[in-house]
Amino acid sequence: MPSIKHNGFSLIIRTNDHDPPHVHVVKGDGELVFILGDGEPYLERELSRMKKGDERHALEAVKAHRKVLLDLWRRIHE
C-alpha cells in the first residue's frame, strides 16, 4: 500500500480500492477518507473517530500532497 507520511499522519492509497479517487488518512486509531477529485479535496467519511483538531490538520496534509496522491491513484487504478 503506497503511503505518504506528513506530521504524524499516514496518507494511504489502497491498491484494491474503488472509485472515486480518494485517500485514507490515518493517525492513531482515527481514520478519515478524503475525495481527491479535480477540485479541492473534501472529507467524505470518518471510518473511526479522529480528534477535531486532527481532522483539520488531516485536510491540510491531503491538500499539501493532493497532486502526488491523485497521480498515484491514477497509476494504480487506471
PASEBA-1860 file (N, C-alpha, C; in nm, 3 decimals):
! residues 78
1> MPSIKHNG> 0.083/-0.118/0.000/0.000/0.000/0.000/0.088/0.125/0.000 ~ 0.081/0.202/-0.105/0.159/0.326/-0.109/0.108/0.426/-0.005 ~ 0.201/0.494/0.061/0.160/0.594/0.158/0.262/0.707/0.166 ~ 0.215/0.819/0.218/0.299/0.936/0.241/0.282/0.972/0.389 ~ 0.391/1.000/0.456/0.386/1.044/0.596/0.389/1.197/0.599 ~ 0.306/1.257/0.685/0.300/1.404/0.696/0.257/1.441/0.838 ~ 0.350/1.495/0.916/0.321/1.543/1.052/0.241/1.445/1.137 ~ 0.280/1.319/1.137/0.213/1.218/1.218/0.096/1.149/1.151
9> FSLIIRTN> 0.060/1.191/1.031/-0.049/1.129/0.955/0.010/1.035/0.850 ~ -0.060/0.928/0.821/-0.029/0.842/0.707/-0.138/0.863/0.604 ~ -0.099/0.904/0.484/-0.192/0.924/0.373/-0.178/0.802/0.284 ~ -0.280/0.720/0.278/-0.271/0.587/0.218/-0.362/0.574/0.097 ~ -0.305/0.524/-0.012/-0.382/0.485/-0.130/-0.388/0.333/-0.127 ~ -0.507/0.278/-0.116/-0.523/0.132/-0.112/-0.528/0.079/-0.255 ~ -0.451/-0.024/-0.282/-0.439/-0.075/-0.418/-0.564/-0.150/-0.465 ~ -0.643/-0.202/-0.376/-0.764/-0.277/-0.415/-0.890/-0.198/-0.385
17> DHDPPHVH> -0.882/-0.065/-0.399/-0.994/0.022/-0.361/-1.082/0.055/-0.481 ~ -1.182/0.136/-0.461/-1.287/0.167/-0.558/-1.284/0.315/-0.594 ~ -1.353/0.352/-0.702/-1.372/0.493/-0.737/-1.471/0.555/-0.639 ~ -1.470/0.685/-0.626/-1.387/0.786/-0.690/-1.249/0.791/-0.624 ~ -1.153/0.856/-0.690/-1.019/0.867/-0.631/-1.026/0.930/-0.491 ~ -0.965/0.860/-0.396/-0.967/0.907/-0.258/-0.844/0.857/-0.183 ~ -0.825/0.912/-0.066/-0.712/0.876/0.019/-0.763/0.850/0.160 ~ -0.705/0.750/0.225/-0.734/0.722/0.365/-0.626/0.791/0.447
25> VVKGDGEL> -0.669/0.868/0.545/-0.575/0.939/0.632/-0.588/0.880/0.772 ~ -0.476/0.828/0.822/-0.476/0.757/0.950/-0.381/0.827/1.046 ~ -0.429/0.842/1.169/-0.344/0.888/1.279/-0.396/0.823/1.405 ~ -0.310/0.749/1.473/-0.354/0.675/1.591/-0.463/0.578/1.553 ~ -0.574/0.582/1.626/-0.688/0.495/1.596/-0.786/0.560/1.500 ~ -0.763/0.685/1.460/-0.856/0.756/1.372/-0.826/0.733/1.226 ~ -0.932/0.728/1.146/-0.917/0.713/1.001/-1.026/0.792/0.930 ~ -0.984/0.878/0.838/-1.074/0.960/0.758/-1.052/0.929/0.611
33> VFILGDGE> -1.155/0.950/0.531/-1.145/0.930/0.386/-1.174/1.064/0.319 ~ -1.080/1.109/0.235/-1.095/1.234/0.161/-1.102/1.205/0.012 ~ -1.198/1.268/-0.056/-1.208/1.259/-0.201/-1.104/1.353/-0.260 ~ -1.029/1.304/-0.360/-0.925/1.386/-0.422/-0.981/1.468/-0.537 ~ -1.040/1.403/-0.636/-1.102/1.471/-0.749/-1.017/1.577/-0.816 ~ -1.081/1.658/-0.901/-1.011/1.763/-0.973/-1.016/1.897/-0.901 ~ -1.104/1.911/-0.803/-1.114/2.035/-0.727/-1.047/2.020/-0.592 ~ -1.097/2.095/-0.495/-1.043/2.088/-0.360/-1.079/1.953/-0.297
41> PYLERELS> -0.984/1.889/-0.228/-1.017/1.766/-0.157/-1.121/1.796/-0.048 ~ -1.205/1.697/-0.019/-1.304/1.715/0.087/-1.327/1.584/0.161 ~ -1.369/1.597/0.287/-1.394/1.481/0.373/-1.518/1.409/0.323 ~ -1.501/1.281/0.293/-1.616/1.200/0.252/-1.679/1.131/0.373 ~ -1.593/1.067/0.455/-1.648/0.998/0.572/-1.539/0.973/0.676 ~ -1.586/0.946/0.796/-1.499/0.914/0.907/-1.516/0.765/0.935 ~ -1.410/0.687/0.916/-1.419/0.543/0.942/-1.401/0.513/1.090 ~ -1.316/0.589/1.155/-1.303/0.582/1.301/-1.263/0.719/1.351
49> RMKKGDER> -1.314/0.754/1.467/-1.306/0.890/1.519/-1.163/0.941/1.532 ~ -1.148/1.065/1.486/-1.023/1.138/1.498/-1.055/1.267/1.571 ~ -0.961/1.317/1.650/-0.984/1.442/1.722/-1.018/1.553/1.623 ~ -1.105/1.646/1.664/-1.148/1.756/1.576/-1.030/1.833/1.519 ~ -0.935/1.870/1.600/-0.818/1.944/1.551/-0.740/1.863/1.449 ~ -0.736/1.732/1.470/-0.665/1.646/1.375/-0.736/1.638/1.241 ~ -0.869/1.649/1.241/-0.943/1.648/1.114/-0.897/1.763/1.025 ~ -0.883/1.880/1.084/-0.840/1.998/1.007/-0.696/1.979/0.956
57> HALEAVKA> -0.610/1.925/1.041/-0.470/1.903/1.000/-0.461/1.792/0.894 ~ -0.550/1.695/0.902/-0.553/1.588/0.802/-0.587/1.647/0.665 ~ -0.686/1.736/0.661/-0.724/1.801/0.535/-0.607/1.882/0.481 ~ -0.536/1.953/0.567/-0.419/2.030/0.524/-0.312/1.938/0.464 ~ -0.293/1.821/0.525/-0.195/1.724/0.474/-0.236/1.676/0.335 ~ -0.365/1.646/0.318/-0.414/1.600/0.187/-0.397/1.710/0.083 ~ -0.430/1.832/0.119/-0.414/1.944/0.025/-0.268/1.961/-0.015 ~ -0.177/1.945/0.081/-0.034/1.963/0.054/0.020/1.858/-0.044
65> HRKVLLDL> -0.042/1.740/-0.047/0.007/1.630/-0.129/-0.093/1.586/-0.236 ~ -0.197/1.666/-0.259/-0.307/1.628/-0.348/-0.261/1.581/-0.485 ~ -0.175/1.657/-0.550/-0.133/1.622/-0.685/-0.060/1.488/-0.688 ~ 0.031/1.467/-0.595/0.105/1.341/-0.589/0.010/1.225/-0.560 ~ -0.082/1.245/-0.467/-0.178/1.140/-0.433/-0.268/1.106/-0.551 ~ -0.316/1.207/-0.622/-0.403/1.183/-0.736/-0.327/1.113/-0.849 ~ -0.204/1.153/-0.873/-0.122/1.085/-0.973/-0.099/0.939/-0.935 ~ -0.072/0.916/-0.808/-0.051/0.780/-0.759/-0.178/0.697/-0.774
73> WRRIHE> -0.292/0.755/-0.737/-0.420/0.685/-0.753/-0.439/0.642/-0.899 ~ -0.417/0.735/-0.990/-0.440/0.706/-1.132/-0.346/0.599/-1.184 ~ -0.220/0.601/-1.142/-0.125/0.497/-1.187/-0.167/0.360/-1.138 ~ -0.223/0.352/-1.018/-0.262/0.224/-0.960/-0.396/0.174/-1.014 ~ -0.492/0.262/-1.033/-0.629/0.221/-1.063/-0.676/0.239/-1.206 ~ -0.597/0.305/-1.290/-0.644/0.323/-1.427/-0.561/0.246/-1.526
END
